[in-house]
């Protein structure tokens, strides 16, 4: 599914939300795709825009719970760490996440 192409058609926003909801767990690569999709979406279709934000927040929360359990981000590859850092920073810029709450995690990913 080419989500970045679908996002151009507001009538397909529900399909995009369903696509991301069907993942059991979103990895770093999917988080990048999700935050890039959020950036491209129109906020005017608030219900779907907000749904994607909630999916993103939940996925980040799950990753941070695992980090707390394991004591570090050692379970991520270098590439995944970079992807997660990118997704966090973009989420701050889009006001999806508060920088103050997640900045220390991003510093740890560097």
Secondary structure by P-SEA (a helix, b strand, c coil): cccccccccccaaaaaaaaaaacccccaaaaaaaaaaaaaccccaaaaaaaaaaaaaaaaaaaaaaaaaacccccccaaaaaaaaaaaaaaaaaccccccccaaaaaaac
